[in-house]
Amino acid sequence: MTDVSCCKPLVNPTANQAKLSEEERKGKLKPLLDNGWSMVVDRDAIRKQFSFKNFIDAFGFMTKVAIKAEKMNHHPEWFNVYNKVDVTLSSHDVNGLSNRDVTLAKFIDSSSVCEH
């Protein structure tokens, strides 16, 4: 049987989301920044590059993230060449980082570990 645990919504996609406050940023972004995410210059967004064994593993990772992102109604900006995937997260509706970005970044990190 197929494991569908990855398909359960992480957050209510219709919930009113707000831009992270300065206080929230201190607590919620630091673990991500310590884990390889970086702030995007001239934009309220975070980015990270992931490397995989090959294109199939990279594409599998993107597929897993795409399913979760769709369930969250929150879609990453990404770029893929062979075994590399660059991911940028920002919430366009609040013009910056929100809890959805933090939640999706954590899921992306956990998904990348499983793919290697």
C-alpha positions in Angstrom: 0.0 0.0 0.0 1.2 3.5 -0.8 2.2 5.7 2.2 0.1 8.9 1.9 1.3 10.5 5.1 3.2 13.0 3.0 -0.1 14.2 1.5 -1.8 15.4 4.7 -2.1 19.2 4.9 0.6 20.9 7.1 -1.5 24.0 7.6 -5.0 25.2 6.8 -4.4 26.6 3.3 -7.2 29.1 3.7 -5.9 30.4 7.1 -5.1 34.1 7.1 -1.3 34.2 7.1 0.8 37.2 8.2 4.4 38.2 7.5 6.7 37.0 10.3 7.3 39.6 13.0 10.9 40.4 14.1 10.4 38.4 17.2 9.1 35.4 15.2 12.1 35.7 12.8 14.6 35.3 15.7 13.1 32.1 16.8 11.8 30.5 13.6 14.4 31.4 11.0 17.6 30.8 13.1 17.2 26.9 13.0 16.7 27.1 9.2 19.7 29.4 8.7 21.8 27.1 10.9 20.7 24.3 8.6 21.9 25.8 5.3 19.1 28.1 4.3 20.2 31.7 3.6 18.4 35.0 3.3 17.9 36.3 -0.3 19.6 39.6 -1.0 17.1 42.5 -1.7 14.1 40.3 -0.9 12.3 38.9 2.1 12.9 35.2 1.2 15.1 32.3 2.0 16.9 29.9 -0.3 18.9 26.7 -0.2 20.5 24.4 -2.8 20.1 20.6 -2.5 22.3 18.0 -4.2 21.3 14.5 -5.0 23.0 11.4 -6.4 21.4 11.9 -9.9 18.5 13.5 -11.8 16.0 10.8 -10.8 16.6 11.4 -7.0 16.4 15.2 -7.6 13.1 14.8 -9.5 11.7 12.5 -6.9 12.5 15.1 -4.2 10.8 17.8 -6.2 7.7 15.6 -6.7 7.4 14.9 -3.0 7.8 18.6 -2.2 5.3 19.5 -5.0 2.6 17.3 -3.5 3.0 18.8 -0.1 3.2 22.3 -1.4 0.0 21.9 -3.3 -1.8 20.6 -0.2 -0.5 23.7 1.6 -1.5 26.0 -1.3 2.1 27.3 -1.0 4.4 26.9 -3.9 8.2 27.2 -3.9 10.3 28.9 -6.6 12.8 26.4 -7.8 15.3 25.6 -10.4 16.7 22.2 -11.3 19.7 21.1 -13.3 20.6 17.4 -13.3 21.2 16.6 -9.6 20.9 20.1 -8.2 17.7 21.8 -7.0 17.7 25.4 -5.9 14.7 26.4 -3.7 13.5 29.8 -2.8 10.6 30.4 -0.4 8.6 33.5 0.2 4.8 34.2 0.7 3.7 36.4 -2.2 0.4 37.3 -0.5 2.2 38.9 2.5 5.2 40.1 0.4 7.7 38.2 2.6 8.3 35.3 4.9 5.4 33.7 6.8 4.9 30.6 8.9 4.1 28.7 5.7 7.6 29.3 4.5 9.0 28.0 7.8 6.8 24.9 7.7 7.6 24.1 4.1 11.3 24.6 4.6 11.3 22.1 7.5 9.4 19.6 5.3 11.8 20.2 2.4 14.8 19.6 4.7 13.3 16.4 6.0 12.5 15.2 2.5 16.0 15.9 1.2 17.5 13.7 4.0 15.3 10.7 2.9 16.3 11.1 -0.8 20.1 10.4 -0.3 
